[in-house]
Amino acid sequence: MTFRTRLTLSYAIASATSLTVLALAVCVAAAFVLARSLASSVNHTAHDVDRVIHGAATAPAATLAAEVESMHVPDGVVVRINLHRSPMGPPPGGRGLPLRGAPRGLLDLPGALGLHPFHVALPGGGDVFVAPDFARVDAAVRWLALSFLTLELLAAAASWFVGRRIARRAMGPIEAIRAELERFAGGDFTP
């Protein structure tokens, strides 16, 4: 490997690393902004559901369920109503609290982003679950990952071309000296 190639690689690696860190920071920031917005929508919807249910606690569960179904639910939030409580009782979490369970593996991305489902018990039996639409979260994470990979490929290509240009300019004077020395070695001593 020539010195020029090594110099090109070193400049390319340095600039690719910088661009990778920048692209990763942009993608992570975008993920947190999206997750924070979605978590806020889920929290507000869960509190609205809790207010509707416990504001009319004496109403039958079917009436409360109909009121919850008529509520405006923002995009990215899913509300599921179960009028029949399971024999095991309500899930852990209690009234209007996020469901907390064992993580779904080492990388619990929705949990790390603060995206938790909420559970609200209906007074006459049954449950209401408010959760982020994990299909949309998955699609957004896939889009961010694809964007990062695309940015990474563009960064690698740009880094290689920038590295070649910098190496060519840095090696220009050395190449001129080498050419003069080869001319002298060939016996040409003209100025």
N, C-alpha and C positions, 0 to 999 in steps of 0.2 A: 504494500500500500504506500503510495507516494505521500510526501509531506503535504502537498496541496489537498489530497483527498482527506487526510486526517484533519487538516485545518477546516475543511468544508464540513466534515462530520461534527467537529467540536462546536462550530458556530450553529449548525443545524440543531444539534441536541440542546444547546443552551436556549435557543429561541423557541424550539418546540416545547421544552419544559415550561418556559414562561407562558406560552400561549395555552398549554394544557391546564396550568394552574388557573389562568384567567377564565377559560371555558368552564372548568369545573366549578369555580366560584359563581359564575353566572347561572349555571344550571341548578346548583344547590340553592342559591338565593331564590330562583324562580320556583323551585319546589316548595320552599318554606313559605313564600308569599301565597301560592295557591293553596297550600295546606292550611295556613292560618285563616284565609278567607273562608274555606270550606268548614273548618272547625267552628268558626264564628257562626256560620249559617246553621250548622247542626245544633250548637248550643242555644241559639235564639229560638229555633223551631222546637227544641225539647222544652224550653221554658214556656213557650206559648202553649204547647200541648199540656204541660203540667198545670198551667193557669186555667185552661179550659176544663180539664178533668176535675181539678180540686176546687174550682169555682162553683161547680154545680154537682157536688159530691153526692147529692141525694137522687140525682137523675139515674134512670136505668142505664146499664152499660151500653146497650144498643143505641140509645139516644146520644150518649157521650161519644161513642164511636162514630156516629153520623156527623156530629159537630167537628170531630177531629178530621174526618175525611173531607169536610167542606173547607177546611183551612187552606190558606195559600202556602204551598211548600216550595221553597226555592229550588232552582236547578242544582243537582248534585246531592240533594238530601232525599232520603227514602224514609217514609213513615209506614210501618206495618202494624196492623191491629189484629190481635188475637183475642176473641171474646171468650175463649175457654181456657182457663188457667190449667196448666199442666199438673198432673198429680204430684210432681216433685216440688210444686210451689214456684214462686217467681224466681228469676235468676238473681244472682248476687248483684248488689248495686242499690237496691231500694228505690224510693220515690225520686224520680228525676235525676238520678245519679248515673254517671257513666258506668257501663259494665266494665269491670276489670277482671281479667282472667289471666291464665298462664299465657305467656307470649307464644305466638305461633311459630316458634323457631328462633334461631339466632338473630335473624334479621327481620324484625317486626317493623317494617317501614311505616305502615299506617299508625302504629302505636308510637313510634319515634317522632312522627310528625304531629302527634296530638289528636289523631282522628279516632275517636272512640264512639261506639254506639251508646245510646241512652235508653233507659227502661223507665216507663211510668206505669204503675199498676192502676187498673180500673177499679173503683170501689166495689162494684158488684161482681167482680171476678173478670179476669182477662188482663191483657197487657197491651201496651202500646210501645213499640220500639222505634226510635228515631236514630238513624245512622247515616253516615256518608255513603254515597253510591260508590261502592268499592270498584265497580266496573269502570266508572269514570276516573277514579283515582289511578287504577291500573293503566288505563289508556293515557292519562297525563304523564305517568311515570315512564311508560314506554316511549312516548313522544319526546320527553326530556332526554332519555337515554339515546334515542336515535339522533336527536339534535347534538348531543355531546359527541357521539361517534363521528357525525358529519363534520363538526367543528374540529375534531381531532385529526381527521384525514386532511382537511384543508390546512390546518396548522402544520402538519408534517410536510405537505407539499410546498407550502409557502416558506417554511423554514429551510428546506433543502435548497430552493432557489435563492433565498437571501444568503444562506451560507456559502453557496457557490460564488455569488457576486462579491461578497466580502473577502473570501479567500483569494479570488482572482485579483482584486484590487490590492490586497495585502502582499500577494506574491509578485506583483508587477515589477517593482524595483529589483527584487531578488532574481527574477527571470532575466531582466535586462543585464544585470551583472554577470549571471551565468553565461548568457549569450556572448558577452564581451570576452569573458575568460576562455570560452571555447574558440573564439576567433583568434585570441592570442596563442592558444595551444596549437592551433592549426598553422601558425607562422605568419599571420596577417597582423603587422604592427602599424598599419596606417591609422592616422588619427580618426 
